């Protein structure tokens, strides 16, 4: 490993450790996952910049429309399910923000993060979401703090996340 790569790795680790975005369930029962239309191929690329909704109150007046928009956003990039954490976050944030935060936190490869390229990979996101779906099926029966699993998935440590889920099931 060369010095530049090592420095970038440390910088990435520190940024992820102190990131303002926090995922977890706060010991709540999970929502159901929503399947997206299956006719889209997975997207690999960058999202448009400066996406915003002018009024944060406007989306709260139309919760069904917000959910439909979230489904369409995930479907458009070839993702099989809307993660339940995103459905839960619709209470406080607009769907575009929820979508963008999730895909940037979980769908960018480590190499792209190191190089500060925000290219998302829907194949990785589908793997993350299927792991979360498996975790949340268990959380329906036994509520637990899922933050450590989210952290592992943000780092794409799928095997460790699966091991942690399996340990919790015992």
Residue pairs with C-beta under 8 A, 6 or more apart in sequence:
1 9
5 114
8 114
8 115
9 114
11 114
12 110
12 113
12 114
16 154
16 155
19 105
21 101
21 105
22 147
23 85
23 105
23 147
23 150
23 151
23 154
24 145
24 146
24 147
24 150
25 85
25 88
25 139
25 143
25 145
25 146
25 147
27 143
27 144
27 145
28 88
28 143
29 139
29 140
29 143
30 84
30 136
30 139
30 140
31 84
31 87
31 88
32 84
33 81
33 82
33 83
33 84
33 129
33 133
33 136
34 67
34 71
34 81
34 82
34 87
35 80
35 81
36 71
36 74
36 75
36 79
36 80
36 81
36 82
37 75
38 80
40 75
40 76
40 77
40 78
41 78
42 77
42 78
42 79
42 121
42 122
42 123
42 126
43 76
43 77
43 78
43 120
43 122
44 119
44 120
44 121
44 122
44 123
45 119
45 120
46 117
46 118
46 119
46 120
47 100
47 103
47 104
47 118
47 120
51 96
51 100
52 96
53 59
53 94
53 96
56 94
59 65
59 66
59 94
59 95
60 66
63 90
66 90
66 94
66 95
67 87
67 90
67 95
69 95
69 96
70 82
70 86
70 87
70 90
70 95
70 98
70 99
71 82
73 95
73 96
73 99
74 81
74 82
74 86
74 99
77 103
77 120
77 122
77 125
78 122
78 126
79 122
79 125
79 126
79 129
80 126
80 129
80 130
81 129
81 130
81 133
83 102
83 128
83 129
83 132
83 133
84 132
84 133
84 136
85 102
85 132
85 150
86 98
86 99
86 102
89 98
90 98
102 125
103 120
103 125
104 118
104 120
105 154
106 124
106 125
106 128
106 153
106 154
107 120
107 121
107 122
107 124
107 125
107 128
108 117
108 118
108 119
108 120
108 121
109 119
109 121
109 124
109 156
110 155
110 156
112 118
112 119
124 156
127 158
128 153
128 156
128 158
131 149
131 153
131 158
131 161
131 162
131 165
132 149
132 150
132 153
134 162
134 165
135 146
135 149
135 161
135 165
136 146
138 165
138 168
138 169
139 146
142 168
144 168
148 164
149 161
149 164
149 165
152 158
152 160
152 161
152 164
153 161
